[in-house]
Amino acid sequence: MTSYHKPDEKTLQGLKDVANKLRINSIKATCASNSGHPTSCCSAAELMSVLFFHTMRYKADDPRNQCNDRFVLSKGHAAPVLYAAWAEAGYVKEADLLNLRKIDCDLEGHPTPKLAFVDVATGSLGQGLGAACGMAYTGKYFDKSSYRVYCMLGDGECSEGSVWEAMAFASYYKLDNLVAIMDVNRLGQSEPAPLQHDMETYRKRCEAFGWNTYVVDGHDVEELCKAFWQAQQVKDKPTCIVAKTFKGKGLKNIEDLENWHGKPIPKDRVDDLLNDLQALIQVPNKTLCPQLPADDAAPVDLSQPITLPSPPSYKKGDKISTRRAYGVALARLGQASQRVVALDGDTKNSTFSETFKKAFPDRYIECFIAEQNMVGVAIGCATRDRTVAFASTFAAFLSRAYDQIRMGAISQTNVNLVGSHCGVSIGEDGPSQMALEDLAMFRAIPTCTVFYPSDGVSTERAVELAANTQGICFIRTSRPDTPVIYSPDEKLEIGVAKVVRQSDSDCVTVIGAGVTLHEALAAADILASEGKNIRVIDPFTIKPLDAGTIVSSAKATRGHIITVEDHYKEGGLGEAVLSAVATEPGIIVTRLAVTGVPRSGKPQELLDLYGISAKYIANAVRQTFAN
């Protein structure tokens, strides 16, 4: 077994000097912007110095190289110390640090992937470790590479349950390439953190979650060098380095005092404090450089789209639920690319991600009932384009991970989220299981494409398109079996609706999706028997919505549109259509949707009870004729 070699005195002094340079540059940057968190940076200075200039292996001129060690600053408010570290490494110009938080500078108040050295946006606390788990899982099990993942957390964010979901995940999957660093500086934003400096309780908690744990002096560079080295020797366990630090370390009459969170140093005190820090630096010129990584992770080929190996095998009239068709589609896509991976939250036999698991068990991640962490892990897996990640659960439970999804947009992630069991059509399970807000949720995400397939063929195409689409994709799948309405060679595109029923005498345009599209088609048959024709549209994607087809159809049907959706009125299909026609004169939109909290019952009973079944669509059309 290799034994530890203490760094020489020159290296140790160099690390101390770097730590104080990081403090100086963090203070200068936050003073220049007159905002930020210099005291939170000061507690982390030695941790960052040892990590970036002794422990981590990376190419400083190529921060997003696939072989580099990864670093996630979960305590994103300490962004200036991260920027200062990359300035010390030579990637960021030191002069640019003074543009912190300015409108034309990418050194924002919290880190985002506008910067090549940031993989995931942080700042909404408690999320960094989940993403780091996804990166570490990818490194160990998919890339089978030697790169390691480091995640720095603040002690305040350890009150977030998502941190402990990630802790459980990492130990279960034996992520020995993952190191969490807790910067325990005792003080939160408005008062001390719950445990303050009770380091033994932190140790016990981390060990109870199955982590190899070291409690260290977070300002002792030699102790930190040894702890990070020890972490590299441990097999089958992630390591947590619980570092006792002081907020505002090195700042006279500020260190370890309350009410300094998020405040720049007052102008009348800056020079004295900077002089104090400068006096501690013995070798002002740069002496330390990061080690280079092993070249053992293959670059990703993004030149070709990922395509299904053959057209869908369904025939018109076949019956299959879109949730089951999702599983089939994902397994088929997995044949086409090794980069396709699946995650689920212990619902794989309901979402049918188990179809993928059976085909590719080595590319499936069971995340158990921890949806926040599942989404965070999926975002981590998707960083640097290492995987094309699909994460699924009941759509209702993705609401629990909405903050991770919101941050995923800021992270520029390409993660694909699949929500099954949407709407009252799931039936007897009742309202706690029914997603009725999910379209509103995902439509509000700026980078999100929202797919709502209505049959097996369109589901397969939605999965294929999502795999090749930038930004977050959400695919909404339904529980009931419904007939296949498209032929296998039907071309489906993002933002292009399908007119699935039309004639020259259509008097109303009805727009449905998923289950309600089939109800609309049934209503069309009922009305046709009465001599009344309606046009029926399948939007396929709710965002972007095909406004052109909707407007032209409305104009062809006397300006009448009826939308019908298995979703609440607020934020769903109906409101999307209203937005699309808002500037068009003479178009009237009648919306049929679920109103009020629903109840258990048979699917058809519930569709009737909430007025979104075929007979209620037909009644709404008759009412339009009557008017």
N, C-alpha and C positions, 0 to 999 in steps of 0.2 A: 504493500500500500504506500502511495506517495505520502511524504510527510510535509508539514507546513514549513515554509521558509519565510521568516519575518522580512518584510521589505527593508532595504537599507535606509539609513537616516536621511540621505538625500531625497529618496522617494517619499518618505513620510513627511518631510518638511515641504516638499513640492505639493503634496496633497493638502496640507494645512494652508499653504499659500493660495492654492486654487480655491479652497473653500472661502477664504476671505475675499478673493477677487469676485467670487459669485455673489457674496454679500454686497460688496461695493457696487457692482453693476446692477443688482436688483434694486438697491436704494436709489441709484442714479436714474434708473428707468422709471421707477414709480414717482420720483420727484418730478421728472420731466412731464409725465402725464398727469401729475397731481391726483393720482388715484392708483389703487392696487393694494397689494398685500405684502409689504416688505418684511414684516415680522414673521409671517408664515414661510417666507423664503429663507430667512436667517436660520430658522430651526433645522432646515433641511440641507444646509450648505455642505457639511462634511459628508452626509449621505450621498449627495449628488457628486461631490468631488471624487470619492472613492469609487462609486459606480462607474462614472464616465471616464475616469482616467487611471483606473487600476483593474477593475473587475470586468466590465463589459467589453465584448469584442465586436467591432463594427468598423465600417468604412466611413470615415468622417465626411468624405466628399461625395458619398452616395448613400444618404440616410435611409432610403427605402430599398436598399439591396436585400434580396431575398435571404441571404445568408447571415445578415446582421442579427445580433441580439436585439430583442425588442425591449422598449421601456414605455410604460404607461404611467403618466402622472395623474393618478386618480384624484388627488387633492389639487384640482386644476387651478384653483385660485393662486397657487404658487408658481404660475406660469413664468414670471420673470426669471426665476432661478433656472428653469429649463432653458429659456432663451439664452441666458448668460452662459450656461454649460455649452450650448452649441456654438456660441461666440468663442468660447475658450478652445473648443475643438476646431475652430476655423471655418465653420460652415456659415455662420451668421456674422455679418460685419458688426464690430463692436459699436460703431457709430449708429447703426440701425436700432440698437437697444433703446436709444433716446426717443424713438418714434413709437414706443409702446402705446397701444390703445388709440392711435391716431387713425382717422378714417381711411387713409390711403396706405396703411401698413398692415401686413398680415400677422404681425405680432399682437394678437388680440388679447383681451382681458383674460380669457381662458383659452387653452390650446385647441386648435382645430386642424384638420388635415389639409387646409390650405398650405400648411407648412409640411415639407417633405419628411420631416422627422417626427411627425405626429400621425399615428395610425388611427386613433379614435378621439373624438372630441370628449372632453371632460369638463367638469364644472358643476353638473348636477351630481351631487356627491353619492358615493356608494356604488358607482357603476364601473369603475376602472378594473376591478378585480375580475368581474365576470368576463369582460372582453379579453383580459389577460389569460384567463382560463381557456378561452377559445383559441388564442394564439398558441398557447403551450400545448393544448391537445393536438392542434394541427401540426406543430413541430415534432411532437413525439410519435404520433400515430399515423399521420398522413404523409408529411414530408420525410419523416424518419431522419431528421437533420439534427445537428448538434447545437443549433442556436437556442439560447435561453431567453426567458421572459422575466422581466423585473417590473414590479408594480408598486409604486409608492402611495400609501394611503395616509390620510390624516387620522388622528385619534377621534376627532369629532364625528367623522363619517362612519365610524365603526358602530354607531347606533342604528345604522340602516340595516334592515333585514337582508337586503340584497348582498351585502358583504358576506353574511354567514351562509347564504345559499351558495355563493361562490366557494367559500371555504370548504363546505361539504362536498361539492362537486370535485374540487381539486384533489382532495384526499382520496375520494372514492376511485378516481381514475389514476391515482399514483403519479401525479404530474411532478416528477422530480426535476423537471427543467423549469419550474416556476418558483420564483422567490417573491414573496410579499414583504414590503418594508413598511412597518407602522411608525410614522413620525409622531411619537407620543410627546407632544409639546405642552400638554396639560390644559391649554386654554382653547375654548371654542370661540364662536363669534361674539356671543353676548354674555357668556359666563363660562366657568371652567367646565371641561368635559366631564362626564359622569364619574369615570374612574380616576381622573387626574393622573397622578404618577404612581398608581397602584400597579406596579409592573408585574407582580406575582399573579394577580388576577388575569391580566392580559395573557401571561404565559399559560396559565391553566386553561383558559378558554381556547387558545389556539391548539394546545396539545389535545384537548378534549375533542376537537374537530379533526384530529388525526394528522396534524402538522408537526414536522420537526421544527423546534422553536428555540431561538436564542434571544436572551434579553441582554442588551448591550448599552454602553454609553454612546449615544448617537453623535457625540462630538469628539470621540476618540478615534482618529483615523486608523491607528494600528489595530484596535479592537474590531473595527469595521472590516478592514482587510482580511482579518482572520475569519470572521463570521461568514463573509461572502465566499471565502475559499472553502470553508467547512461545508457550506450549502452545496457546493459543486461535487462533494464526495458522497453525498447522501443519495441512496437509491430507493425508489418506490415511495417516496414521500415528498410533498412540497415543503418548502422551508419558509417560515415567517421570522423575520428579524424585527424584534420589538425594541425600538430604539428610544431610550429616554433622552429627550431633547428639551430645549428651552426656547419658547417663542421669543423672537427678537434677540437671539443669542449674539453676544458681542456688542450690544447697543446699550451704553450706560444709561441708567434710569428709565429703560424701556424693557429690558430683558425680564421675562417671566412676570410682567405686570399686566393686569386686565385693561380692557378698553383701548387696545392698540390694534385690534383686528381690522384689516381693510383700510388702514389710514397711512398715507405717506408720511415720511418724517418731516416735521415742521422746518421751514426754511432757516429759521434762526439756530437750528441745532445740527443741520446736515453737515456742515464743514467739520465741526469738531468730531462727530461720529465717524465720518469718512477718514479723517486723519488718524483716529485711533485704530481703525481697521488697517489702514495703509501701513502703519508702523509695525504691524504684526507680520507683514510679508517680508521674508528674508531674501528670496530670489525673485525679483519682479518679472524677469523674462520667462517665457514659456519653456518648461523643461519636460512636461509629461505629454505623451501621446497615447491614444487608445490602441489596444492590440487589434490586429486584423482577425476577422472570423475565418473559420474553416470554410472552404468552398464546396459545401456538400448539400446545397438545396438547389434544385434545378430551376432555371428561369421558366416563367409561364408563357406559353404560346397563345396569344390572344388574336391571332390573325384570322382564325376561322370561327364562325358561329357554331354553337352546339346545337345539333339538329337531331330529331328523332330518327332512329335507324330505318323506319318505314312508316307509311301513313297509318293512322289509327285503324284498328281492325273491326270497328263497329259498323253494323248495317243500320240503315234507317229503320226505326221501329223497335230496335233492341232496347231493352230497359236496363239502365244502370244508374246508380246515384253518382253525382259528380264527386262526392268524397271518395268513393271507390275508384272512380276513373282517375282521380289524382294519384292514388297509389300506383296504379298501372302505368300512368304516364311517367311518374318519377323513376320507376324501375327501368322503363324503356330508355329514358334520358341517361340514366346511369350507365347503360351499355355504351352510349355515345361518347362519354367523357369521364375520365377518372376523377376529374375535379368536382363532380356533382356529389354532394354529401347531404344527408338528411338528419334532422334533429326532431325530437318530439318530447312532450311532457307527460309521459305515461298514458297517452291516449292513442297509441299507434294502432290498436285494433278497432278504433272508431274513426280516426282520420285516414286510416289505411296506409300510413307511412310504413306499416309492417311489411307491406309488399316490397318496398325498397330494402328493408332490413333483411328479409329472407334472401333477396338476390345479392346484396352487397353488405353483409354484416360488418365488415371492416370499415365501412364508410357511413355507418349509422351511429349517432350519439344519443343515448337515452339520457335525458336531462331530468327525469322524474318530475314531481309536481312542484316545480319552481319556475314559473313562466318568466319572471323577470330575468333570472339567470340564464334561462334558455335563449332568450332574445340576445342578451349580452354575449353569450358564448358564440351564437351564430354570427353576430357582428364581428367578433374576434376572429372566427374561422375565415371570414370573407376578406379580412385585411390583406393588402398586397396581392389581391387576386389569387390567393393560394387555393381557395375553393369557391365553388358556386353552391351556396348554402340555402337549403329549404328547411324552415322550421315550422312545425305544425302543432296545433292543439285546437280545442273548441274555440271558435272565434270570440265567444264571450270572455274567455280567460285571457285573451290578449290585451283586454282593457287593463289588466293588472300590470302589464309591462309597458303601458303607454309612454312612460317617461323614457324608458330605454329606446322605444321606437322614435320618439321625438328627437332624442339625442342622436339616434342613428342617422337621421336626415342631416344633422349638423356634421356628423362624421363622414358624410358622402358615401355611406355604405351601399352595397348592391345586394343586401340580404333579401331573401324571398320569404314571406310569411304567409302561411296558409291556415285559414280559419274555417273549421267545419261546424256543423250543427247550427246554422244560422236560422233565425226566425222561429215563428210559432209552428212551422211545419215539422219541427222535430217531435212534437206531440207530447206524450205523457210525462216526460222528464220535468216539464214545468219551466217557469220563467228564469230560474237561476242558471239554467243551461242554455237559454235562448239568446243568441247574439242579435240584438235589435238596435245597437248603437254603432256597430263596427264600420259601416260605410261612412258615417259621419266622422268617426275617429280618423280613418285612413284618408278620406278626402281632404282633411285639414293638414295633412303632412305634406310639406312643399315638394319633396322629391318623389312622391309616391304615385305609382301606377296601380289602379284598382281594377282587377279583373273580376267579372261575375259570370262565369260560364254556366250554360243552361243544359248542356248534354255532354256525353262522353267525348265526342269529337272536339268540341270547343274547349273542354277541360284540358285535353292533351295539348292543344295548341296554346292555351294559356300558360301551361307549364313550360313549354318550349320557348315561348316568347319571353317569359319572365327570366329564364336563364340567360338571356342575351340582352336584357334591358338594364340601362344604368339607373341607379337609384333604388329605393325600396319598392318592392312589388308585393301587393296583397292579393291573394286569390281566395274568394269567398265560395265555399262549397256547401252543398245541401245534403240532408240526410235521406230524403225519400228517393226511391227509384223513379226515374222519369225517362220517357222515350228519347231515343237518339233522333234528332231532326236534321242533322247535317250529314252529307256524304263524306267519306274519308278524305276526299281530295278538295274539300271546301277550303278556300283561302280565308283565314281570319287574321285581322290586323289590329294593332293597338289604335284606338280612336276611330275605328270604322264599324258602324252599326250594320246589322243585317235586317233587311225587311223580309220577314219570313212569311207574311201573308199579305197579299194586296190585290186590288182589282181597280178598274176604271171608275167604279161607283162607290168607293170607300167614303164614308161620311165622318168617321172618327179615326184618329190614330191612337192606338193603345200600346203603351210601352211597358213591358214586364221583363224580369230577369230571374234566372233560376227557376224556382217553383212557379212563380207568378207568370212567367212567360208561357208555361204549359197551361195554366189556368186561362190566360188570355186567348190561347189557341182554342181551348174548349169553348170559351165564350163566343169566339168567332163562328164556331160550328153551330152553336145554339142560335145565334143571330142570323146566320145564313139560311137556316131553316125557316126563318120569319121574313126572309127577303131583305135583310139588312146586312150590308158588307162593312167590315172594318179592316183597317190596316194594322198589322201587328209588327212591332219592332223589338229586336233583341239588341240592346246596346253593346253587349260583350264587355266593353270596358266602361265603367262608370266615371273614371277619370283616367285619361281625357275622354270626354263625351263627344260623340259625333253630332255636333250641333247642326251641321249642314244637312244631314239626312233627316234629322228631326224637324227642322224648320221647313224643309221642302215638303215633307210628308204632311205636316200640319197645314200648309197652304193648300195642299191637294185635297185635304179633308175638312174644308170649311173652317179652318182655324181651331179645330177641336182636338185636344190631347187629353187622354186619361193615362195617368201613371199608376201602376199597381206594384206594391213592394211588400215583401215580408221583412219589414224594418219599421222602426218608428218614423213618423213624418219628418222629424227634425233631422236635417243633414243627409238624408238618403237620396234615393233615385229621383223622387219627385222634386226635391229642392235643386238637384243637379240640372234637371230639365228646365225648371223655372229660370235658373241662371242662364241657361243656353238660349232661351227665347225672350229674355227680359227686354231686349231692345227692339223686338219685332212687334209691330202694331197688329191688333186684331187676332191674337192667339190667346185662347183660354185654356188653362191647365186645371183639370180636376184630379185631385190626388187621393188615391185609396192606399191606406197604410195602417199599420197597427197603432191603435190609440190606447193608452193606459197600460198598466202592468198586466200581462196576460196570466193565464192559469194552465193547469194540466188539462189534457183532453186528447182525443184522437186528432191526428193531423188535419183531416178534412173538417172535423167539427170546429177546430180552431181557425182554419182559413175562413169558414163561414161566419164564426162568431165575430171576427175582426174585419169582415167585409172585404176580403181580398181573394175570394174564390170566384170561379167562373160565373156563378149565377149573380154575384154582386157586380162583377164587371159588366155582365150583360144588362143588368138593371141600370148601371151608370150610363151605359151607351143609350139605352132607351130614353133615359131622362134627358140626355143631350139632344136626341131626336125630337123629343117633346118640346124642348125649349127652342 
